[in-house]
């Protein structure tokens, strides 16, 4: 009998070799494990939690994993390209298209079926760990490249209707904070309206699995894993709601700046058919570091993700052995954090 090699459930064809230790680093695991978790949900005929826009309002429903991937995840023709370019969006970009976390391809032809951002998040985070379980939330940290992909996703969905949904900002100097502050309400309203206009064409955009612990302890909860999927329309709505509509002199925070970036990218697509995402991010920093677009803590995200499966995720900790295969857990290289070591060594203080 041949011994099973290290691997992840469902990821039989990918650009990562899971028999090798280098495929199990933190950055790799944070996108490959969620993909395997999605395949495992599909094998159990469990739909993912779907955050979307329906009948003109943000809502929660469910979506099958084959709808997220655009192909049967268990049918043998799926290819997982991690940290790859979703090439159908290249025509929207000046310069090089950034990589996204996961591109789903058809194995026999290489056709790109979906480009997905992946955010593996802890539940609860430090803002919600002392609250009742139904109030637990996960922090989500978003990269500037994610907003570039969101702009592409919106533009591909709205197509010829994009122009009528983006106001004329031709006289606006986007680099001047004072001018931008005066336009903040219009810019944010534009993002919100786009989320509703996109309803009929919305598609899965961001996969956010959660892993749940017992409070803030390092112990996994009995029911500890689940998958939430944001549509592009829902994520636009989320940005519009967390961006500040305040026009006072407090400046432009990261969430508001993200709404500005998205509008600028879509405005450039409207005017020129493409945008320079690097130039937009660098020139519209508004004296705030642009290493990330924004972060939202669990006490903010709970409102949007709150449901029975956030309180009790669908997959139990015993099932992790069905997702990480062939001793793959032995190839993991977790961070050695001094605070974690002290926390897990209570005998030092007795």
C-alpha positions as a Markdown table, in Angstrom:
| # | Residue | x | y | z |
|---|---|---|---|---|
| 1 | Unk | 0.0 | 0.0 | 0.0 |
| 2 | Unk | 1.5 | 3.4 | -1.0 |
| 3 | Unk | 1.8 | 5.9 | 1.7 |
| 4 | Unk | -0.2 | 9.1 | 1.1 |
| 5 | Unk | 1.9 | 12.1 | 0.3 |
| 6 | Unk | 1.4 | 15.5 | 2.0 |
| 7 | Unk | -1.4 | 17.4 | 0.4 |
| 8 | Unk | -4.6 | 19.4 | 0.8 |
| 9 | Unk | -8.1 | 18.1 | 0.0 |
| 10 | Unk | -9.2 | 18.8 | -3.6 |
| 11 | Unk | -6.0 | 20.6 | -4.6 |
| 12 | Unk | -4.8 | 17.9 | -7.0 |
| 13 | Unk | -3.8 | 20.3 | -9.8 |
| 14 | Unk | -2.2 | 23.5 | -8.8 |
| 15 | Unk | 1.0 | 25.6 | -9.2 |
| 16 | Unk | 2.1 | 24.5 | -5.7 |
| 17 | Unk | 3.7 | 21.2 | -4.9 |
| 18 | Unk | 2.3 | 20.2 | -1.5 |
| 19 | Unk | 4.8 | 17.4 | -1.1 |
| 20 | Unk | 7.5 | 20.1 | -0.6 |
| 21 | Unk | 8.0 | 22.0 | 2.6 |
| 22 | Unk | 8.2 | 25.4 | 0.8 |
| 23 | Unk | 4.5 | 25.0 | -0.2 |
| 24 | Unk | 3.5 | 25.1 | 3.5 |
| 25 | Unk | 4.9 | 28.5 | 4.5 |
| 26 | Unk | 2.5 | 31.0 | 6.3 |
| 27 | Unk | 1.9 | 33.0 | 3.2 |
| 28 | Unk | 1.2 | 30.0 | 1.0 |
| 29 | Unk | -1.0 | 28.2 | 3.6 |
| 30 | Unk | -3.2 | 31.2 | 4.2 |
| 31 | Unk | -4.5 | 30.9 | 0.6 |
| 32 | Unk | -4.1 | 27.2 | -0.1 |
| 33 | Unk | -5.9 | 25.9 | 3.0 |
| 34 | Unk | -9.0 | 28.1 | 2.3 |
| 35 | Unk | -9.2 | 26.7 | -1.2 |
| 36 | Unk | -9.0 | 23.2 | 0.2 |
| 37 | Unk | -11.7 | 24.1 | 2.8 |
| 38 | Unk | -13.9 | 25.2 | 0.0 |
| 39 | Unk | -13.5 | 21.9 | -1.8 |
| 40 | Unk | -14.2 | 20.1 | 1.4 |
| 41 | Unk | -17.5 | 22.1 | 1.9 |
| 42 | Unk | -18.4 | 21.1 | -1.7 |
| 43 | Unk | -17.8 | 17.4 | -0.9 |
| 44 | Unk | -20.2 | 17.6 | 2.0 |
| 45 | Unk | -22.7 | 19.5 | -0.1 |
| 46 | Unk | -22.5 | 22.5 | 2.2 |
| 47 | Unk | -22.9 | 25.9 | 0.6 |
| 48 | Unk | -20.8 | 28.9 | 1.6 |
| 49 | Unk | -22.2 | 31.9 | 3.4 |
| 50 | Unk | -22.7 | 34.5 | 0.6 |
| 51 | Unk | -22.7 | 38.2 | 1.3 |
| 52 | Unk | -24.3 | 39.9 | -1.6 |
| 53 | Unk | -26.8 | 42.5 | -2.8 |
| 54 | Unk | -30.4 | 41.3 | -3.3 |
| 55 | Unk | -33.5 | 43.4 | -4.2 |
| 56 | Unk | -31.4 | 46.6 | -3.6 |
| 57 | Unk | -30.1 | 45.8 | -0.2 |
| 58 | Unk | -27.1 | 44.1 | 1.4 |
| 59 | Unk | -28.1 | 40.6 | 2.4 |
| 60 | Unk | -26.8 | 37.2 | 3.4 |
| 61 | Unk | -27.7 | 34.0 | 1.6 |
| 62 | Unk | -25.8 | 30.9 | 0.5 |
| 63 | Unk | -23.9 | 29.9 | -2.6 |
| 64 | Unk | -22.5 | 26.6 | -3.8 |
| 65 | Unk | -18.7 | 26.4 | -4.2 |
| 66 | Unk | -19.1 | 25.6 | -7.9 |
| 67 | Unk | -20.7 | 29.0 | -8.3 |
| 68 | Unk | -17.8 | 30.6 | -6.5 |
| 69 | Unk | -15.2 | 28.8 | -8.6 |
| 70 | Unk | -17.1 | 28.8 | -11.9 |
| 71 | Unk | -16.5 | 25.0 | -12.2 |
| 72 | Unk | -17.1 | 21.8 | -10.3 |
| 73 | Unk | -14.4 | 21.8 | -7.6 |
| 74 | Unk | -14.4 | 18.0 | -7.5 |
| 75 | Unk | -14.8 | 17.2 | -11.2 |
| 76 | Unk | -11.1 | 16.8 | -12.2 |
| 77 | Unk | -10.9 | 19.8 | -14.5 |
| 78 | Unk | -10.2 | 22.5 | -12.0 |
| 79 | Unk | -6.7 | 24.1 | -11.7 |
| 80 | Unk | -5.7 | 26.3 | -8.7 |
| 81 | Unk | -3.2 | 29.0 | -9.7 |
| 82 | Unk | -2.1 | 30.8 | -6.5 |
| 83 | Unk | -0.6 | 34.3 | -6.5 |
| 84 | Unk | -1.4 | 34.6 | -10.2 |
| 85 | Unk | -2.8 | 37.1 | -12.6 |
| 86 | Unk | -6.4 | 36.9 | -13.7 |
| 87 | Unk | -5.6 | 37.7 | -17.2 |
| 88 | Unk | -9.1 | 38.7 | -18.5 |
| 89 | Unk | -8.6 | 42.0 | -16.5 |
| 90 | Unk | -5.3 | 42.9 | -18.1 |
| 91 | Unk | -7.0 | 45.3 | -20.6 |
| 92 | Unk | -8.2 | 47.5 | -17.8 |
| 93 | Unk | -4.6 | 48.1 | -16.5 |
| 94 | Unk | -1.8 | 50.4 | -17.6 |
| 95 | Unk | 1.3 | 48.4 | -16.9 |
| 96 | Unk | 1.5 | 45.0 | -15.2 |
| 97 | Unk | -1.7 | 43.4 | -13.8 |
| 98 | Unk | -1.1 | 42.7 | -10.1 |
| 99 | Unk | -1.5 | 39.2 | -8.8 |
| 100 | Unk | -4.5 | 38.0 | -6.9 |
| 101 | Unk | -4.6 | 35.3 | -4.3 |
| 102 | Unk | -6.3 | 32.6 | -6.3 |
| 103 | Unk | -7.1 | 32.2 | -10.0 |
| 104 | Unk | -9.3 | 29.3 | -10.9 |
| 105 | Unk | -8.5 | 27.9 | -14.3 |
| 106 | Unk | -9.9 | 25.1 | -16.5 |
| 107 | Unk | -7.1 | 22.5 | -16.4 |
| 108 | Unk | -7.2 | 21.4 | -20.0 |
| 109 | Unk | -7.3 | 24.8 | -21.7 |
| 110 | Unk | -5.9 | 27.2 | -19.1 |
| 111 | Unk | -9.0 | 29.4 | -19.3 |
| 112 | Unk | -9.3 | 31.7 | -16.4 |
| 113 | Unk | -12.7 | 31.2 | -14.7 |
| 114 | Unk | -12.4 | 33.3 | -11.6 |
| 115 | Unk | -10.0 | 35.6 | -9.9 |
| 116 | Unk | -10.5 | 35.6 | -6.1 |
| 117 | Unk | -9.0 | 37.4 | -3.1 |
| 118 | Unk | -8.6 | 35.2 | -0.1 |
| 119 | Unk | -8.6 | 36.4 | 3.6 |
| 120 | Unk | -8.2 | 33.7 | 6.2 |
| 121 | Unk | -9.4 | 35.4 | 9.4 |
| 122 | Unk | -9.4 | 34.6 | 13.1 |
| 123 | Unk | -12.7 | 34.5 | 15.1 |
| 124 | Unk | -13.0 | 36.3 | 17.5 |
| 125 | Unk | -10.5 | 39.2 | 17.1 |
| 126 | Unk | -9.2 | 41.3 | 20.0 |
| 127 | Unk | -12.1 | 43.8 | 19.8 |
| 128 | Unk | -14.8 | 41.1 | 20.2 |
| 129 | Unk | -13.1 | 38.3 | 22.2 |
| 130 | Unk | -14.7 | 39.4 | 25.5 |
| 131 | Unk | -18.2 | 39.7 | 24.0 |
| 132 | Unk | -21.0 | 37.1 | 23.7 |
| 133 | Unk | -20.3 | 34.6 | 20.9 |
| 134 | Unk | -23.0 | 36.1 | 18.7 |
| 135 | Unk | -21.0 | 39.3 | 18.8 |
| 136 | Unk | -17.7 | 37.8 | 17.7 |
| 137 | Unk | -16.1 | 39.2 | 14.6 |
| 138 | Unk | -13.0 | 38.8 | 12.5 |
| 139 | Unk | -10.7 | 41.6 | 11.4 |
| 140 | Unk | -10.2 | 41.9 | 7.7 |
| 141 | Unk | -7.1 | 43.6 | 6.2 |
| 142 | Unk | -7.3 | 44.7 | 2.6 |
| 143 | Unk | -4.4 | 45.3 | 0.2 |
| 144 | Unk | -4.4 | 48.1 | -2.4 |
| 145 | Unk | -4.2 | 45.4 | -5.2 |
| 146 | Unk | -7.5 | 44.1 | -3.9 |
| 147 | Unk | -9.1 | 47.5 | -4.8 |
| 148 | Unk | -7.6 | 47.3 | -8.3 |
| 149 | Unk | -9.2 | 43.9 | -8.8 |
| 150 | Unk | -12.5 | 45.3 | -7.4 |
| 151 | Unk | -12.4 | 48.1 | -9.9 |
| 152 | Unk | -11.8 | 45.6 | -12.7 |
| 153 | Unk | -14.6 | 43.3 | -11.4 |
| 154 | Unk | -17.1 | 46.2 | -11.3 |
| 155 | Unk | -16.1 | 47.4 | -14.8 |
| 156 | Unk | -16.4 | 44.0 | -16.3 |
| 157 | Unk | -19.9 | 43.6 | -14.6 |
| 158 | Unk | -21.3 | 47.0 | -15.6 |
| 159 | Unk | -19.6 | 47.0 | -19.1 |
| 160 | Unk | -21.3 | 49.7 | -21.2 |
| 161 | Unk | -23.4 | 50.9 | -18.2 |
| 162 | Unk | -20.3 | 52.0 | -16.3 |
| 163 | Unk | -20.2 | 55.5 | -17.8 |
| 164 | Unk | -23.7 | 56.4 | -16.6 |
| 165 | Unk | -22.9 | 55.3 | -13.0 |
| 166 | Unk | -19.7 | 57.4 | -12.6 |
| 167 | Unk | -20.2 | 61.2 | -12.3 |
| 168 | Unk | -18.0 | 63.6 | -14.2 |
| 169 | Unk | -15.0 | 64.5 | -12.0 |
| 170 | Unk | -13.0 | 66.1 | -14.8 |
| 171 | Unk | -12.3 | 69.3 | -12.9 |
| 172 | Unk | -11.3 | 67.6 | -9.7 |
| 173 | Unk | -7.7 | 67.5 | -8.7 |
| 174 | Unk | -7.6 | 64.1 | -7.1 |
| 175 | Unk | -4.2 | 64.8 | -5.4 |
| 176 | Unk | -5.5 | 67.8 | -3.4 |
| 177 | Unk | -7.0 | 66.7 | 0.0 |
| 178 | Unk | -9.1 | 69.9 | 0.3 |
| 179 | Unk | -10.8 | 69.3 | -3.0 |
| 180 | Unk | -11.4 | 65.6 | -2.2 |
| 181 | Unk | -12.8 | 66.4 | 1.2 |
| 182 | Unk | -15.5 | 68.6 | -0.4 |
| 183 | Unk | -16.4 | 65.7 | -2.7 |
| 184 | Unk | -16.4 | 62.9 | -0.2 |
| 185 | Unk | -20.2 | 62.5 | 0.1 |
| 186 | Unk | -20.6 | 62.3 | -3.7 |
| 187 | Unk | -17.7 | 59.8 | -4.0 |
| 188 | Unk | -19.0 | 57.5 | -1.3 |
| 189 | Unk | -22.6 | 57.8 | -2.6 |
| 190 | Unk | -21.2 | 56.7 | -6.0 |
| 191 | Unk | -19.7 | 53.6 | -4.5 |
| 192 | Unk | -22.9 | 52.8 | -2.8 |
| 193 | Unk | -25.0 | 53.3 | -5.9 |
| 194 | Unk | -22.6 | 51.1 | -7.9 |
| 195 | Unk | -23.1 | 48.3 | -5.4 |
| 196 | Unk | -26.9 | 48.3 | -6.2 |
| 197 | Unk | -26.4 | 48.8 | -10.0 |
| 198 | Unk | -24.1 | 45.8 | -10.0 |
| 199 | Unk | -26.7 | 43.5 | -8.4 |
| 200 | Unk | -27.7 | 41.5 | -11.6 |
| 201 | Unk | -24.1 | 41.1 | -12.7 |
| 202 | Unk | -22.5 | 40.6 | -9.3 |
| 203 | Unk | -20.1 | 37.7 | -8.9 |
| 204 | Unk | -18.0 | 36.2 | -6.1 |
| 205 | Unk | -15.0 | 38.4 | -5.3 |
| 206 | Unk | -13.5 | 37.7 | -1.9 |
| 207 | Unk | -13.3 | 34.4 | 0.0 |
| 208 | Unk | -13.1 | 35.0 | 3.8 |
| 209 | Unk | -12.8 | 31.7 | 5.8 |
| 210 | Unk | -13.0 | 32.0 | 9.5 |
| 211 | Unk | -11.2 | 29.9 | 12.1 |
| 212 | Unk | -12.8 | 30.1 | 15.6 |
| 213 | Unk | -11.1 | 29.7 | 18.9 |
| 214 | Unk | -12.5 | 29.5 | 22.5 |
| 215 | Unk | -12.5 | 33.2 | 23.3 |
| 216 | Unk | -9.0 | 34.6 | 22.9 |
| 217 | Unk | -7.3 | 31.3 | 23.9 |
| 218 | Unk | -5.2 | 29.3 | 21.4 |
| 219 | Unk | -7.7 | 26.4 | 21.6 |
| 220 | Unk | -9.9 | 25.7 | 18.6 |
| 221 | Unk | -13.6 | 25.8 | 19.2 |
| 222 | Unk | -15.4 | 22.5 | 18.6 |
| 223 | Unk | -17.1 | 24.0 | 15.5 |
| 224 | Unk | -14.2 | 26.0 | 14.2 |
| 225 | Unk | -14.2 | 26.5 | 10.4 |
| 226 | Unk | -16.5 | 28.0 | 7.8 |
| 227 | Unk | -16.4 | 30.1 | 4.6 |
| 228 | Unk | -17.9 | 33.5 | 3.9 |
| 229 | Unk | -17.9 | 34.8 | 0.3 |
| 230 | Unk | -18.3 | 38.5 | -0.5 |
| 231 | Unk | -19.6 | 39.4 | -4.0 |
| 232 | Unk | -18.1 | 42.4 | -5.7 |
| 233 | Unk | -21.3 | 44.3 | -5.2 |
| 234 | Unk | -21.4 | 43.5 | -1.4 |
| 235 | Unk | -17.8 | 44.5 | -1.0 |
| 236 | Unk | -18.5 | 47.9 | -2.7 |
| 237 | Unk | -21.4 | 48.3 | -0.3 |
| 238 | Unk | -19.2 | 47.5 | 2.7 |
| 239 | Unk | -16.6 | 50.1 | 1.6 |
| 240 | Unk | -19.4 | 52.7 | 1.2 |
| 241 | Unk | -20.7 | 52.0 | 4.7 |
| 242 | Unk | -17.4 | 52.1 | 6.5 |
| 243 | Unk | -16.0 | 55.2 | 4.7 |
| 244 | Unk | -16.6 | 58.4 | 6.6 |
| 245 | Unk | -19.0 | 60.9 | 5.1 |
| 246 | Unk | -17.7 | 63.5 | 7.4 |
| 247 | Unk | -16.2 | 66.6 | 5.6 |
| 248 | Unk | -14.5 | 68.1 | 8.6 |
| 249 | Unk | -10.8 | 68.8 | 8.9 |
| 250 | Unk | -10.0 | 65.4 | 10.4 |
| 251 | Unk | -8.7 | 64.4 | 7.0 |
| 252 | Unk | -9.2 | 61.3 | 4.9 |
| 253 | Unk | -8.9 | 58.0 | 6.7 |
| 254 | Unk | -8.0 | 54.7 | 5.0 |
| 255 | Unk | -11.6 | 53.5 | 4.5 |
| 256 | Unk | -12.5 | 56.8 | 2.9 |
| 257 | Unk | -9.4 | 56.8 | 0.8 |
| 258 | Unk | -10.3 | 53.4 | -0.4 |
| 259 | Unk | -13.6 | 54.7 | -1.7 |
| 260 | Unk | -11.7 | 57.5 | -3.4 |
| 261 | Unk | -9.3 | 55.1 | -5.0 |
| 262 | Unk | -12.1 | 52.9 | -6.3 |
| 263 | Unk | -13.9 | 56.0 | -7.8 |
| 264 | Unk | -10.7 | 57.2 | -9.4 |
| 265 | Unk | -10.0 | 53.8 | -11.0 |
| 266 | Unk | -13.5 | 53.6 | -12.4 |
| 267 | Unk | -13.4 | 57.2 | -13.6 |
| 268 | Unk | -10.3 | 56.4 | -15.5 |
| 269 | Unk | -11.8 | 53.3 | -17.0 |
| 270 | Unk | -14.8 | 55.4 | -18.0 |
| 271 | Unk | -12.6 | 58.1 | -19.7 |
| 272 | Unk | -9.7 | 56.1 | -21.0 |
| 273 | Unk | -10.7 | 52.4 | -20.9 |
| 274 | Unk | -8.0 | 51.7 | -18.4 |
| 275 | Unk | -6.3 | 52.9 | -15.2 |
| 276 | Unk | -2.8 | 53.0 | -13.7 |
| 277 | Unk | -3.3 | 51.4 | -10.3 |
| 278 | Unk | 0.2 | 52.0 | -9.0 |
| 279 | Unk | 0.1 | 55.6 | -9.9 |
| 280 | Unk | -3.3 | 56.1 | -8.2 |
| 281 | Unk | -2.2 | 54.4 | -5.0 |
| 282 | Unk | 1.0 | 56.3 | -4.8 |
| 283 | Unk | -0.3 | 59.8 | -5.8 |
| 284 | Unk | -3.5 | 59.6 | -3.7 |
| 285 | Unk | -2.0 | 58.6 | -0.4 |
| 286 | Unk | -3.2 | 61.8 | 1.4 |
| 287 | Unk | -0.3 | 61.5 | 3.9 |
| 288 | Unk | -1.3 | 58.0 | 5.0 |
| 289 | Unk | 0.8 | 55.0 | 4.4 |
| 290 | Unk | -0.4 | 52.9 | 1.5 |
| 291 | Unk | 1.0 | 49.5 | 2.5 |
| 292 | Unk | -2.6 | 48.5 | 3.0 |
| 293 | Unk | -5.9 | 49.9 | 1.7 |
| 294 | Unk | -7.7 | 49.5 | 5.1 |
| 295 | Unk | -8.5 | 47.2 | 8.0 |
| 296 | Unk | -11.8 | 46.7 | 9.7 |
| 297 | Unk | -12.0 | 45.1 | 13.1 |
| 298 | Unk | -14.4 | 42.4 | 14.2 |
| 299 | Unk | -16.7 | 44.8 | 16.0 |
| 300 | Unk | -17.3 | 46.4 | 12.5 |
| 301 | Unk | -17.5 | 43.2 | 10.4 |
| 302 | Unk | -19.8 | 41.4 | 12.8 |
| 303 | Unk | -22.8 | 43.5 | 11.5 |
| 304 | Unk | -22.3 | 42.2 | 8.0 |
| 305 | Unk | -21.3 | 38.6 | 8.8 |
| 306 | Unk | -23.5 | 38.0 | 11.8 |
| 307 | Unk | -25.5 | 34.7 | 11.4 |
| 308 | Unk | -25.9 | 31.3 | 12.9 |
| 309 | Unk | -22.8 | 29.9 | 11.2 |
| 310 | Unk | -20.6 | 32.8 | 12.4 |
| 311 | Unk | -21.7 | 31.7 | 16.0 |
| 312 | Unk | -21.4 | 28.0 | 15.1 |
| 313 | Unk | -19.2 | 27.3 | 12.0 |
| 314 | Unk | -20.1 | 24.3 | 9.9 |
| 315 | Unk | -16.9 | 22.3 | 10.1 |
| 316 | Unk | -15.5 | 20.8 | 13.3 |
| 317 | Unk | -11.9 | 20.6 | 14.4 |
| 318 | Unk | -11.9 | 16.8 | 14.0 |
| 319 | Unk | -12.5 | 17.3 | 10.3 |
| 320 | Unk | -9.2 | 19.2 | 9.8 |
| 321 | Unk | -7.6 | 15.8 | 9.4 |
| 322 | Unk | -9.8 | 15.4 | 6.3 |
| 323 | Unk | -8.5 | 18.6 | 4.8 |
| 324 | Unk | -4.8 | 18.5 | 5.6 |
| 325 | Unk | -3.7 | 15.1 | 4.3 |
| 326 | Unk | -0.6 | 12.8 | 4.4 |
| 327 | Unk | 1.0 | 14.4 | 7.3 |
| 328 | Unk | 1.1 | 17.8 | 5.7 |
| 329 | Unk | 0.7 | 19.4 | 9.2 |
| 330 | Unk | 4.3 | 18.4 | 9.9 |
| 331 | Unk | 5.5 | 20.6 | 7.1 |
| 332 | Unk | 3.9 | 23.8 | 8.6 |
| 333 | Unk | 6.3 | 26.4 | 9.9 |
| 334 | Unk | 4.3 | 28.7 | 12.2 |
| 335 | Unk | 5.7 | 32.0 | 13.5 |
| 336 | Unk | 7.6 | 31.7 | 16.7 |
| 337 | Unk | 6.1 | 34.6 | 18.7 |
| 338 | Unk | 7.5 | 35.4 | 22.1 |
| 339 | Unk | 4.1 | 36.6 | 23.4 |
| 340 | Unk | 2.5 | 33.3 | 22.3 |
| 341 | Unk | 5.2 | 31.2 | 24.0 |
| 342 | Unk | 4.8 | 33.1 | 27.3 |
| 343 | Unk | 1.0 | 32.8 | 27.1 |
| 344 | Unk | 1.3 | 29.1 | 26.5 |
| 345 | Unk | 3.8 | 28.6 | 29.4 |
| 346 | Unk | 1.8 | 29.4 | 32.5 |
| 347 | Unk | 4.2 | 27.4 | 34.6 |
| 348 | Unk | 6.8 | 30.3 | 34.3 |
| 349 | Unk | 4.7 | 32.3 | 36.7 |
| 350 | Unk | 3.7 | 29.7 | 39.3 |
